[in-house]
Amino acid sequence: MNSNKRIARIAGFLYLILAVCSGFPHFVRLSLIVTGDAAATVSNITASETLFRISFVSDLVGQISFLFLVYYLYMLLKSVDKDQASLMVILVVASVPITCLNMLNQFAVLPLLSSAEHSQVISFLNLHNYGVLIAQIFWGLWLFPLGYLVFKSGYIPRILGVLLIIAGLGYLIDSFGKFLLPNYDTNIVTFTFIGEVLLLLWLLIKGVKDQKPASVEAG
């Protein structure tokens, strides 16, 4: 297996870990948190505390894999445009600590489960949701240089680059929409994330060949 193909497969595998480990906690929260009902939420989390803790650890693993993922994507795409590849890394490195620190708002509810402070549980969970929206801005931004690099690479289908940029726009629209518009309840990213899935599958299954990219190295 040539070096580019190996790097692509590793990146695809790390992207898969990120998707699973970050997606799992999202579905756990959806199943346990009852909007507008603090008592039911506390009851659900108390009954499934182990699952709640596992989802927290899963999120941590996902963020660790995110750092390794962007490293391997940098190694794969730096020959296309080193400046854009570096920007991609910077945006991911900025997002990870924001995401991890925000996760403390989720973990903070555990000591409150046995108390009568149910309103505080909801407050922490709401803070966590808003923190996710802030982190989501960076989850969108990093897809712009990644999409550009994929589009210009010459060895990954250009359509994937376009779809990645669309996915990035979806994250940004949802985040800023929910901060700016109190009644914003649309999740555009539900429809635009397909580019990330397709890139994951392409890297994992197809990989790339050792060849010079179509564009001239910019960095």
Residue frames as a rotation matrix with the C-alpha (Angstrom) as fourth column:
MET 1
0.582 0.813 0.000 0.00
0.813 -0.582 0.000 0.00
0.000 0.000 -1.000 0.00
ASN 2
-0.184 -0.692 0.698 1.51
0.609 -0.638 -0.472 3.35
0.772 0.338 0.539 -1.01
SER 3
-0.824 -0.291 -0.486 2.05
0.566 -0.381 -0.731 6.08
0.028 -0.877 0.479 1.57
ASN 4
-0.819 0.561 0.122 -0.80
-0.534 -0.822 0.197 8.35
0.210 0.096 0.973 0.46
LYS 5
-0.035 0.830 -0.557 -3.27
-0.253 0.532 0.808 5.49
0.967 0.169 0.191 0.49
ARG 6
-0.295 -0.143 -0.945 -2.12
0.771 0.549 -0.323 4.47
0.565 -0.824 -0.051 3.97
ILE 7
-0.981 -0.082 -0.177 -2.44
0.170 -0.805 -0.568 8.02
-0.096 -0.587 0.804 5.28
ALA 8
-0.554 0.832 -0.035 -5.90
-0.648 -0.404 0.646 8.33
0.523 0.381 0.762 3.66
ARG 9
0.009 0.558 -0.830 -7.07
0.199 0.812 0.548 5.07
0.980 -0.170 -0.104 5.25
ILE 10
-0.605 -0.278 -0.746 -5.82
0.774 0.014 -0.633 6.17
0.186 -0.960 0.207 8.67
ALA 11
-0.962 0.272 0.016 -7.59
-0.272 -0.953 -0.132 9.52
-0.021 -0.131 0.991 8.24
GLY 12
-0.281 0.904 -0.324 -10.78
-0.480 0.160 0.863 7.73
0.831 0.397 0.389 7.21
PHE 13
-0.122 0.174 -0.977 -10.60
0.630 0.774 0.059 5.44
0.767 -0.608 -0.204 10.23
LEU 14
-0.837 -0.230 -0.497 -10.06
0.538 -0.519 -0.664 8.42
-0.106 -0.823 0.558 12.57
TYR 15
-0.782 0.621 0.055 -12.96
-0.548 -0.726 0.415 10.26
0.297 0.295 0.908 10.91
LEU 16
-0.071 0.749 -0.659 -15.13
-0.007 0.660 0.751 7.21
0.997 0.058 -0.042 11.59
ILE 17
-0.418 -0.156 -0.895 -14.09
0.851 0.278 -0.446 7.20
0.318 -0.948 0.016 15.25
LEU 18
-0.993 0.034 -0.114 -14.90
0.004 -0.948 -0.318 10.90
-0.119 -0.316 0.941 15.48
ALA 19
-0.509 0.853 -0.113 -18.31
-0.552 -0.222 0.804 10.40
0.661 0.472 0.584 13.88
VAL 20
0.037 0.528 -0.849 -19.28
0.348 0.789 0.506 7.47
0.937 -0.314 -0.155 16.11
CYS 21
-0.429 -0.317 -0.846 -17.85
0.882 0.053 -0.467 8.84
0.193 -0.947 0.257 19.36
SER 22
-0.984 0.119 -0.130 -19.38
-0.088 -0.971 -0.222 12.28
-0.153 -0.207 0.966 18.83
GLY 23
-0.476 0.854 -0.210 -22.68
-0.482 -0.054 0.874 11.04
0.735 0.518 0.438 17.45
PHE 24
-0.312 0.321 -0.894 -23.34
0.568 0.818 0.096 8.53
0.762 -0.478 -0.437 20.24
PRO 25
-0.781 0.016 -0.625 -23.46
0.573 -0.380 -0.726 11.16
-0.249 -0.925 0.288 23.05
HIS 26
-0.859 0.498 -0.114 -25.82
-0.504 -0.790 0.348 13.28
0.083 0.357 0.930 20.97
PHE 27
-0.215 0.812 -0.542 -28.35
-0.247 0.492 0.835 10.47
0.945 0.313 0.094 20.75
VAL 28
-0.465 0.008 -0.885 -27.90
0.782 0.473 -0.406 9.66
0.415 -0.881 -0.226 24.45
ARG 29
-0.945 0.096 -0.312 -28.73
0.090 -0.842 -0.532 13.25
-0.314 -0.531 0.787 25.36
LEU 30
-0.615 0.759 -0.214 -31.77
-0.634 -0.315 0.707 13.19
0.469 0.570 0.674 23.08
SER 31
-0.155 0.562 -0.813 -33.04
0.181 0.825 0.536 10.06
0.971 -0.064 -0.230 24.81
LEU 32
-0.373 -0.090 -0.923 -32.48
0.892 0.237 -0.384 11.31
0.254 -0.967 -0.008 28.37
ILE 33
-0.917 -0.030 -0.397 -33.21
0.179 -0.922 -0.344 15.03
-0.356 -0.386 0.851 28.30
VAL 34
-0.103 0.957 0.271 -36.89
0.994 0.086 0.072 16.00
0.046 0.277 -0.960 28.29
THR 35
-0.767 -0.224 0.602 -37.30
0.333 -0.940 0.074 19.59
0.549 0.257 0.795 27.18
GLY 36
-0.284 0.654 0.701 -39.21
-0.545 -0.712 0.444 21.64
0.789 -0.256 0.559 29.74
ASP 37
0.828 0.554 -0.089 -39.38
-0.264 0.524 0.810 18.82
0.495 -0.647 0.580 32.30
ALA 38
-0.043 -0.913 0.405 -36.55
-0.862 -0.171 -0.478 18.98
0.506 -0.370 -0.779 34.84
ALA 39
0.128 0.152 0.980 -37.92
-0.824 0.567 0.020 16.17
-0.552 -0.810 0.197 37.01
ALA 40
0.943 0.254 0.213 -38.20
-0.090 0.816 -0.571 13.73
-0.319 0.520 0.793 34.11
THR 41
0.594 -0.793 -0.137 -34.72
-0.371 -0.118 -0.921 14.68
0.714 0.598 -0.364 32.88
VAL 42
-0.172 -0.650 0.741 -33.17
-0.974 -0.002 -0.228 14.11
0.149 -0.760 -0.632 36.31
SER 43
0.429 0.425 0.797 -35.04
-0.572 0.811 -0.124 10.82
-0.699 -0.403 0.591 36.64
ASN 44
0.990 -0.043 -0.131 -33.81
-0.089 0.531 -0.842 9.63
0.106 0.846 0.523 33.23
ILE 45
0.255 -0.966 0.044 -30.19
-0.564 -0.186 -0.804 10.56
0.785 0.180 -0.593 33.88
THR 46
-0.081 -0.233 0.969 -30.28
-0.976 0.217 -0.029 9.00
-0.204 -0.948 -0.245 37.36
ALA 47
0.675 0.444 0.589 -31.66
-0.346 0.896 -0.279 5.76
-0.651 -0.016 0.759 35.96
SER 48
0.873 -0.372 0.315 -29.05
0.471 0.479 -0.741 5.73
0.125 0.795 0.594 33.17
GLU 49
0.804 -0.572 -0.164 -26.08
-0.398 -0.722 0.565 7.33
-0.442 -0.389 -0.809 34.92
THR 50
0.028 -0.826 0.563 -23.61
0.220 0.554 0.803 4.77
-0.975 0.102 0.197 33.58
LEU 51
0.263 0.155 0.952 -24.80
0.955 0.095 -0.279 5.41
-0.134 0.983 -0.123 30.03
PHE 52
0.988 0.131 0.079 -24.51
0.136 -0.989 -0.060 9.16
0.070 0.070 -0.995 30.66
ARG 53
0.487 -0.873 -0.017 -20.92
-0.365 -0.222 0.904 8.73
-0.793 -0.434 -0.427 31.86
ILE 54
-0.049 -0.480 0.876 -20.02
0.636 0.661 0.398 6.49
-0.770 0.577 0.274 28.93
SER 55
0.639 0.349 0.685 -21.37
0.762 -0.412 -0.500 9.09
0.107 0.842 -0.529 26.53
PHE 56
0.916 -0.364 -0.167 -19.17
-0.281 -0.882 0.379 11.71
-0.286 -0.300 -0.910 28.21
VAL 57
0.053 -0.937 0.346 -16.06
-0.107 0.340 0.935 9.56
-0.993 -0.086 -0.082 27.78
SER 58
0.179 0.097 0.979 -17.10
0.873 0.444 -0.203 8.81
-0.454 0.891 -0.005 24.21
ASP 59
0.964 0.205 0.169 -17.19
0.257 -0.881 -0.399 12.54
0.067 0.428 -0.901 23.50
LEU 60
0.558 -0.826 -0.078 -13.67
-0.489 -0.403 0.774 12.90
-0.670 -0.394 -0.629 24.91
VAL 61
-0.111 -0.574 0.811 -12.39
0.390 0.726 0.567 10.08
-0.914 0.379 0.144 22.72
GLY 62
0.571 0.420 0.705 -14.02
0.807 -0.130 -0.576 11.76
-0.150 0.898 -0.413 19.74
GLN 63
0.973 -0.208 -0.099 -12.20
-0.214 -0.975 -0.052 15.02
-0.086 0.072 -0.994 20.39
ILE 64
0.160 -0.953 0.258 -8.87
-0.322 0.197 0.926 13.25
-0.933 -0.231 -0.275 20.79
SER 65
-0.027 -0.114 0.993 -9.42
0.749 0.655 0.096 11.48
-0.662 0.747 0.067 17.49
PHE 66
0.907 0.402 0.126 -10.28
0.394 -0.705 -0.589 14.88
-0.148 0.584 -0.798 15.92
LEU 67
0.581 -0.764 -0.281 -6.75
-0.571 -0.628 0.528 16.11
-0.580 -0.147 -0.801 16.66
PHE 68
-0.326 -0.706 0.629 -5.15
0.010 0.662 0.749 13.03
-0.945 0.251 -0.209 15.11
LEU 69
0.364 0.559 0.745 -7.54
0.774 0.263 -0.576 13.22
-0.518 0.786 -0.337 12.16
VAL 70
0.979 0.049 -0.196 -6.54
-0.049 -0.882 -0.469 16.76
-0.196 0.468 -0.862 11.24
TYR 71
0.123 -0.992 0.014 -2.87
-0.534 -0.055 0.843 15.80
-0.836 -0.111 -0.537 11.53
TYR 72
-0.375 -0.261 0.890 -3.26
0.433 0.799 0.417 13.02
-0.820 0.541 -0.186 8.97
LEU 73
0.663 0.616 0.425 -5.40
0.690 -0.283 -0.666 15.21
-0.290 0.735 -0.613 6.71
TYR 74
0.726 -0.504 -0.468 -2.65
-0.459 -0.862 0.215 17.82
-0.512 0.059 -0.857 6.89
MET 75
-0.289 -0.878 0.383 -0.07
-0.246 0.454 0.856 15.20
-0.925 0.153 -0.348 5.87
LEU 76
-0.099 0.351 0.931 -2.32
0.761 0.629 -0.156 14.13
-0.641 0.694 -0.329 3.02
LEU 77
0.611 0.590 0.528 -3.21
0.792 -0.464 -0.398 17.58
0.010 0.661 -0.750 1.69
LYS 78
0.444 -0.462 -0.768 -0.34
0.217 -0.776 0.592 19.93
-0.869 -0.429 -0.245 2.59
SER 79
-0.596 -0.712 0.371 1.17
0.513 0.018 0.858 19.52
-0.618 0.702 0.354 -0.90
VAL 80
0.084 0.716 0.693 -1.98
0.978 -0.193 0.081 21.08
0.192 0.671 -0.716 -2.38
ASP 81
0.213 -0.030 0.977 -1.76
-0.015 -1.000 -0.027 24.32
0.977 -0.009 -0.213 -0.38
LYS 82
-0.438 -0.505 -0.743 0.27
0.670 0.368 -0.645 24.41
0.599 -0.781 0.177 2.81
ASP 83
-0.930 0.115 0.350 -1.30
-0.270 -0.859 -0.436 27.66
0.250 -0.500 0.829 4.02
GLN 84
-0.007 1.000 -0.026 -4.85
-0.805 0.009 0.593 26.32
0.593 0.025 0.805 3.72
ALA 85
0.205 0.004 -0.979 -3.80
0.271 0.961 0.061 23.02
0.940 -0.278 0.196 5.30
SER 86
-0.795 -0.543 -0.271 -2.30
0.438 -0.204 -0.875 24.95
0.419 -0.815 0.400 8.24
LEU 87
-0.648 0.644 0.407 -5.48
-0.693 -0.720 0.035 27.02
0.316 -0.260 0.913 8.59
MET 88
0.256 0.732 -0.632 -7.47
-0.351 0.679 0.644 23.79
0.901 0.057 0.431 8.71
VAL 89
-0.196 -0.435 -0.879 -5.30
0.647 0.616 -0.449 22.55
0.737 -0.657 0.160 11.58
ILE 90
-0.955 -0.205 0.215 -5.58
0.010 -0.745 -0.667 25.85
0.297 -0.635 0.714 13.48
LEU 91
-0.280 0.935 0.219 -9.37
-0.796 -0.353 0.492 25.82
0.537 -0.037 0.842 13.34
VAL 92
0.402 0.384 -0.831 -9.57
0.062 0.895 0.443 22.24
0.914 -0.229 0.336 14.62
VAL 93
-0.475 -0.667 -0.574 -7.03
0.665 0.155 -0.731 22.89
0.576 -0.729 0.370 17.38
ALA 94
-0.856 0.235 0.461 -9.14
-0.396 -0.871 -0.292 25.90
0.333 -0.432 0.838 18.42
SER 95
0.034 0.993 -0.115 -12.36
-0.677 0.108 0.728 23.88
0.735 0.053 0.676 18.49
VAL 96
-0.038 -0.057 -0.998 -11.18
0.300 0.952 -0.066 20.95
0.953 -0.302 -0.019 20.61
PRO 97
-0.881 -0.289 -0.374 -10.52
0.426 -0.139 -0.894 22.80
0.206 -0.947 0.245 23.91
ILE 98
-0.663 0.723 0.194 -13.78
-0.728 -0.683 0.060 24.75
0.175 -0.102 0.979 23.48
THR 99
0.138 0.736 -0.663 -15.66
-0.482 0.635 0.605 21.48
0.865 0.236 0.442 23.07
CYS 100
-0.248 -0.316 -0.916 -13.91
0.509 0.762 -0.401 19.73
0.824 -0.565 -0.028 25.95
LEU 101
-0.994 -0.108 -0.010 -14.33
0.070 -0.567 -0.821 22.60
0.083 -0.817 0.571 28.41
ASN 102
-0.403 0.914 0.041 -17.99
-0.846 -0.389 0.364 22.90
0.349 0.112 0.930 27.45
MET 103
-0.070 0.352 -0.933 -18.45
-0.028 0.935 0.355 19.21
0.997 0.051 -0.055 28.23
LEU 104
-0.917 -0.283 -0.283 -17.89
0.277 0.060 -0.959 20.09
0.288 -0.957 0.024 31.90
ASN 105
-0.599 0.774 0.204 -21.34
-0.801 -0.587 -0.122 21.69
0.025 -0.236 0.971 31.85
GLN 106
0.230 0.660 -0.716 -22.75
-0.558 0.692 0.459 18.27
0.798 0.294 0.527 31.04
PHE 107
-0.267 -0.418 -0.868 -20.67
0.386 0.779 -0.494 16.42
0.883 -0.467 -0.047 33.62
ALA 108
-0.902 -0.145 0.407 -21.55
-0.246 -0.601 -0.760 19.01
0.355 -0.786 0.507 36.29
VAL 109
0.012 0.990 0.144 -25.13
-0.805 -0.076 0.588 17.72
0.593 -0.123 0.796 36.49
LEU 110
-0.022 -0.018 -1.000 -24.06
0.137 0.990 -0.021 14.41
0.990 -0.137 -0.020 38.04
PRO 111
-0.875 -0.321 -0.362 -23.38
0.379 0.011 -0.925 15.75
0.301 -0.947 0.112 41.58
LEU 112
-0.777 0.612 0.147 -26.75
-0.628 -0.738 -0.246 17.52
-0.043 -0.283 0.958 41.46
LEU 113
-0.450 0.641 -0.622 -28.83
-0.246 0.581 0.776 14.44
0.859 0.502 -0.104 40.71
SER 114
-0.328 0.285 -0.901 -29.31
0.771 0.632 -0.081 13.53
0.546 -0.721 -0.427 44.37
SER 115
-0.894 0.014 -0.448 -30.13
0.283 -0.758 -0.588 17.09
-0.348 -0.652 0.673 45.40
ALA 116
0.099 0.995 -0.025 -33.29
0.724 -0.089 -0.684 19.09
-0.682 0.049 -0.729 45.03
GLU 117
-0.129 -0.249 -0.960 -31.63
-0.282 -0.919 0.276 21.53
-0.951 0.306 0.048 42.65
HIS 118
0.091 0.243 0.966 -33.30
0.734 0.639 -0.229 20.23
-0.673 0.730 -0.120 39.53
SER 119
0.951 0.285 -0.124 -33.37
0.149 -0.768 -0.623 23.70
-0.272 0.574 -0.773 37.99
GLN 120
0.287 -0.927 -0.241 -29.57
-0.679 -0.374 0.632 23.80
-0.676 -0.017 -0.737 38.16
VAL 121
-0.238 -0.304 0.923 -29.40
0.326 0.870 0.370 20.54
-0.915 0.389 -0.108 36.23
ILE 122
0.566 0.539 0.624 -31.39
0.772 -0.083 -0.630 22.11
-0.287 0.838 -0.463 33.41
SER 123
0.874 -0.283 -0.395 -29.29
-0.299 -0.954 0.020 25.27
-0.383 0.101 -0.918 33.58
PHE 124
-0.116 -0.976 0.182 -26.06
-0.423 0.214 0.880 23.30
-0.899 0.025 -0.438 33.12
LEU 125
-0.174 0.106 0.979 -27.56
0.678 0.734 0.041 21.28
-0.714 0.671 -0.199 30.29
ASN 126
0.860 0.494 0.126 -28.74
0.449 -0.617 -0.646 24.48
-0.241 0.612 -0.753 28.58
LEU 127
0.529 -0.759 -0.379 -25.26
-0.588 -0.650 0.482 25.97
-0.612 -0.032 -0.790 28.96
HIS 128
-0.319 -0.636 0.702 -23.86
0.084 0.719 0.690 22.83
-0.944 0.279 -0.176 27.38
ASN 129
0.351 0.545 0.762 -26.20
0.818 0.218 -0.532 23.24
-0.456 0.810 -0.369 24.41
TYR 130
0.979 -0.007 -0.202 -25.09
-0.079 -0.934 -0.349 26.83
-0.186 0.358 -0.915 23.86
GLY 131
0.153 -0.987 0.043 -21.46
-0.536 -0.046 0.843 25.76
-0.830 -0.153 -0.536 24.21
VAL 132
-0.110 -0.107 0.988 -22.01
0.590 0.793 0.152 23.19
-0.800 0.599 -0.024 21.48
LEU 133
0.814 0.481 0.326 -23.30
0.549 -0.452 -0.703 25.96
-0.191 0.751 -0.632 19.22
ILE 134
0.688 -0.652 -0.319 -20.09
-0.586 -0.758 0.287 27.93
-0.429 -0.011 -0.903 19.80
ALA 135
-0.248 -0.794 0.554 -17.92
-0.215 0.603 0.768 24.88
-0.945 0.071 -0.320 19.07
GLN 136
0.292 0.479 0.828 -20.08
0.664 0.521 -0.536 24.17
-0.688 0.706 -0.166 16.04
ILE 137
0.879 -0.050 -0.474 -18.91
-0.291 -0.844 -0.450 27.44
-0.378 0.534 -0.757 14.48
PHE 138
-0.081 -0.991 -0.105 -15.40
-0.855 0.015 0.518 25.99
-0.512 0.132 -0.849 14.32
TRP 139
-0.261 0.074 0.963 -16.75
0.223 0.975 -0.014 22.63
-0.939 0.211 -0.271 13.12
GLY 140
0.783 0.561 0.271 -18.10
0.424 -0.161 -0.892 24.58
-0.456 0.812 -0.363 10.18
LEU 141
0.726 -0.506 -0.466 -15.09
-0.589 -0.807 -0.041 26.82
-0.355 0.304 -0.884 9.60
TRP 142
-0.208 -0.910 0.359 -12.54
-0.478 0.415 0.774 24.01
-0.853 -0.011 -0.521 9.32
LEU 143
0.154 0.353 0.923 -14.54
0.556 0.741 -0.376 22.47
-0.817 0.571 -0.082 6.50
PHE 144
0.914 0.162 -0.372 -13.89
-0.163 -0.693 -0.702 25.49
-0.372 0.703 -0.607 4.26
PRO 145
0.054 -0.939 -0.338 -10.12
-0.963 -0.139 0.232 24.97
-0.265 0.313 -0.912 3.92
LEU 146
-0.452 -0.173 0.875 -10.67
-0.118 0.984 0.133 21.19
-0.884 -0.043 -0.465 3.89
GLY 147
0.540 0.742 0.397 -13.23
0.362 0.221 -0.906 21.55
-0.760 0.633 -0.150 1.10
TYR 148
0.738 -0.347 -0.579 -10.88
-0.627 -0.670 -0.397 23.82
-0.250 0.656 -0.712 -0.84
LEU 149
-0.294 -0.937 0.191 -8.00
-0.815 0.349 0.462 21.36
-0.500 -0.020 -0.866 -0.46
VAL 150
-0.203 0.321 0.925 -10.14
0.237 0.933 -0.272 18.42
-0.950 0.164 -0.265 -1.54
PHE 151
0.802 0.593 -0.073 -11.45
0.115 -0.274 -0.955 20.38
-0.586 0.758 -0.287 -4.54
LYS 152
0.642 -0.614 -0.459 -7.94
-0.765 -0.553 -0.330 21.38
-0.051 0.563 -0.825 -5.66
SER 153
0.193 -0.658 0.728 -6.22
-0.471 0.589 0.657 18.10
-0.861 -0.470 -0.196 -4.85
GLY 154
-0.027 -0.159 -0.987 -6.78
-0.990 0.140 0.004 16.33
0.137 0.977 -0.161 -8.14
TYR 155
-0.752 -0.273 -0.600 -6.88
-0.262 0.959 -0.108 12.94
0.605 0.076 -0.793 -6.44
ILE 156
-0.714 0.691 -0.112 -10.15
0.446 0.325 -0.834 13.21
-0.540 -0.645 -0.540 -4.50
PRO 157
-0.224 0.680 0.699 -13.43
0.934 -0.055 0.353 13.86
0.278 0.732 -0.622 -6.36
ARG 158
-0.888 -0.185 0.422 -14.07
0.153 -0.982 -0.110 17.61
0.435 -0.033 0.900 -6.60
ILE 159
0.022 0.988 0.154 -17.72
-0.069 -0.152 0.986 17.18
0.997 -0.033 0.065 -5.73
LEU 160
0.292 0.036 -0.956 -16.67
0.865 0.417 0.280 16.15
0.408 -0.908 0.091 -2.22
GLY 161
-0.766 -0.614 -0.191 -14.91
0.641 -0.708 -0.295 19.49
0.046 -0.349 0.936 -1.79
VAL 162
-0.627 0.625 0.465 -18.09
-0.238 -0.722 0.649 21.33
0.742 0.296 0.602 -2.79
LEU 163
0.349 0.815 -0.462 -20.20
0.210 0.413 0.886 19.23
0.913 -0.407 -0.027 -0.42
LEU 164
-0.145 -0.483 -0.863 -17.76
0.968 0.112 -0.225 19.88
0.206 -0.868 0.451 2.45
ILE 165
-0.963 -0.183 0.197 -18.08
0.165 -0.981 -0.102 23.63
0.212 -0.066 0.975 1.97
ILE 166
-0.173 0.975 0.137 -21.87
-0.292 -0.184 0.938 23.27
0.940 0.122 0.317 1.93
ALA 167
0.309 0.228 -0.923 -21.62
0.699 0.604 0.383 21.28
0.645 -0.763 0.027 5.18
GLY 168
-0.663 -0.630 -0.404 -19.53
0.744 -0.495 -0.449 24.06
0.083 -0.598 0.797 6.70
LEU 169
-0.769 0.461 0.442 -22.20
-0.275 -0.864 0.422 26.60
0.577 0.203 0.791 5.74
GLY 170
0.172 0.885 -0.432 -24.83
0.121 0.416 0.901 24.41
0.978 -0.207 -0.035 7.38
TYR 171
-0.061 -0.287 -0.956 -22.99
0.964 0.230 -0.131 24.44
0.257 -0.930 0.263 10.71
LEU 172
-0.921 -0.383 -0.065 -22.53
0.388 -0.895 -0.221 28.22
0.027 -0.228 0.973 10.59
ILE 173
-0.504 0.809 0.302 -26.13
-0.284 -0.485 0.827 28.97
0.816 0.331 0.474 9.62
ASP 174
0.312 0.649 -0.694 -27.48
0.451 0.541 0.710 26.79
0.836 -0.534 -0.124 12.42
SER 175
-0.275 -0.500 -0.821 -25.15
0.958 -0.068 -0.279 28.23
0.084 -0.863 0.498 15.07
PHE 176
-0.990 -0.143 -0.015 -25.62
0.144 -0.988 -0.047 31.90
-0.008 -0.049 0.999 14.24
GLY 177
-0.394 0.916 0.074 -29.30
-0.103 -0.124 0.987 31.35
0.914 0.381 0.143 13.52
LYS 178
0.270 0.510 -0.817 -29.94
0.707 0.471 0.528 29.99
0.654 -0.719 -0.233 17.00
PHE 179
-0.493 -0.486 -0.722 -27.99
0.839 -0.483 -0.249 32.83
-0.227 -0.729 0.646 18.63
LEU 180
-1.000 0.018 0.006 -29.63
-0.015 -0.943 0.331 35.57
0.011 0.331 0.944 16.57
LEU 181
-0.356 0.928 -0.111 -33.18
-0.603 -0.138 0.786 34.26
0.714 0.347 0.608 16.22
PRO 182
-0.563 0.120 0.818 -34.92
-0.782 0.245 -0.574 33.10
-0.269 -0.962 -0.044 19.43
ASN 183
0.371 0.842 0.393 -37.42
-0.584 0.540 -0.606 30.98
-0.722 -0.005 0.692 17.51
TYR 184
0.018 -0.448 -0.894 -34.92
-0.951 0.267 -0.153 29.38
0.307 0.853 -0.422 15.14
ASP 185
0.226 0.129 0.966 -35.61
-0.613 0.789 0.039 25.64
-0.757 -0.601 0.257 15.28
THR 186
0.911 0.040 -0.411 -34.19
-0.385 0.443 -0.810 24.46
0.150 0.896 0.419 11.96
ASN 187
0.293 -0.854 0.430 -31.25
-0.210 0.381 0.900 22.05
-0.933 -0.354 -0.068 11.78
ILE 188
0.704 -0.046 -0.709 -29.81
-0.706 -0.163 -0.690 22.59
-0.084 0.986 -0.147 8.34
VAL 189
-0.309 -0.951 0.021 -26.79
-0.946 0.310 0.092 20.47
-0.094 0.009 -0.996 9.17
THR 190
0.002 0.419 0.908 -29.07
-0.272 0.874 -0.402 17.44
-0.962 -0.246 0.116 9.25
PHE 191
0.872 0.405 0.276 -29.19
0.172 0.275 -0.946 17.74
-0.459 0.872 0.171 5.45
THR 192
0.810 -0.556 -0.184 -25.77
-0.521 -0.541 -0.660 19.22
0.268 0.631 -0.728 4.69
PHE 193
0.288 -0.757 0.587 -23.45
-0.750 0.203 0.629 16.89
-0.595 -0.622 -0.509 6.62
ILE 194
0.924 0.172 0.342 -23.50
0.030 0.858 -0.513 14.33
-0.381 0.484 0.788 3.80
GLY 195
0.686 -0.718 -0.119 -20.20
-0.420 -0.256 -0.871 15.70
0.595 0.647 -0.477 2.46
GLU 196
-0.053 -0.707 0.705 -18.40
-0.998 0.057 -0.019 14.63
-0.027 -0.704 -0.709 5.61
VAL 197
0.421 0.295 0.858 -19.87
-0.380 0.916 -0.129 11.15
-0.824 -0.272 0.498 5.42
LEU 198
0.999 -0.008 0.042 -18.89
0.042 0.383 -0.923 10.75
-0.009 0.924 0.383 1.79
LEU 199
0.355 -0.932 0.072 -15.33
-0.727 -0.323 -0.606 11.95
0.588 0.163 -0.792 2.44
LEU 200
0.029 -0.276 0.961 -15.06
-0.867 0.472 0.161 9.53
-0.498 -0.837 -0.225 5.36
LEU 201
0.683 0.324 0.654 -16.16
-0.048 0.914 -0.403 6.64
-0.729 0.244 0.640 3.15
TRP 202
0.911 -0.385 -0.146 -13.91
-0.193 -0.086 -0.978 7.70
0.364 0.919 -0.152 0.27
LEU 203
0.102 -0.930 0.352 -10.83
-0.935 -0.210 -0.284 7.87
0.338 -0.300 -0.892 2.50
LEU 204
-0.005 -0.059 0.998 -11.65
-0.745 0.666 0.035 4.63
-0.667 -0.743 -0.048 4.29
ILE 205
0.588 0.367 0.721 -12.62
0.108 0.847 -0.520 2.54
-0.801 0.384 0.459 1.28
LYS 206
0.950 -0.144 0.278 -11.03
0.272 -0.060 -0.960 4.12
0.155 0.988 -0.018 -1.76
GLY 207
0.288 -0.874 -0.392 -8.02
0.552 -0.183 0.813 6.01
-0.783 -0.450 0.430 -0.40
VAL 208
0.865 -0.078 -0.496 -5.80
-0.398 -0.708 -0.583 8.05
-0.306 0.702 -0.643 -2.73
LYS 209
0.747 -0.629 0.215 -2.87
0.648 0.619 -0.443 7.26
0.146 0.470 0.870 -4.97
ASP 210
0.104 -0.810 -0.576 0.66
0.444 -0.481 0.756 8.61
-0.890 -0.335 0.310 -4.70
GLN 211
0.026 -0.104 0.994 0.68
0.972 -0.230 -0.049 11.32
0.233 0.968 0.095 -7.30
LYS 212
-0.913 -0.344 -0.220 1.32
0.382 -0.910 -0.160 15.03
-0.146 -0.230 0.962 -7.58
PRO 213
-0.040 0.952 -0.302 -1.79
0.563 -0.229 -0.794 17.15
-0.826 -0.202 -0.527 -7.09
ALA 214
0.287 0.258 0.923 -3.26
0.953 -0.172 -0.248 19.05
0.094 0.951 -0.295 -9.98
SER 215
0.949 0.103 0.297 -2.56
0.090 -0.994 0.058 22.45
0.301 -0.028 -0.953 -8.44
VAL 216
0.000 -0.992 0.129 0.77
0.193 -0.126 -0.973 24.07
0.981 0.025 0.192 -7.65
GLU 217
0.078 -0.031 -0.996 1.82
0.979 0.192 0.071 24.04
0.189 -0.981 0.046 -4.05
ALA 218
0.576 0.266 0.773 1.06
0.250 -0.958 0.143 27.42
0.778 0.111 -0.618 -2.54
GLY 219
0.984 -0.110 0.139 2.99
-0.168 -0.322 0.932 27.20
-0.058 -0.940 -0.335 0.72
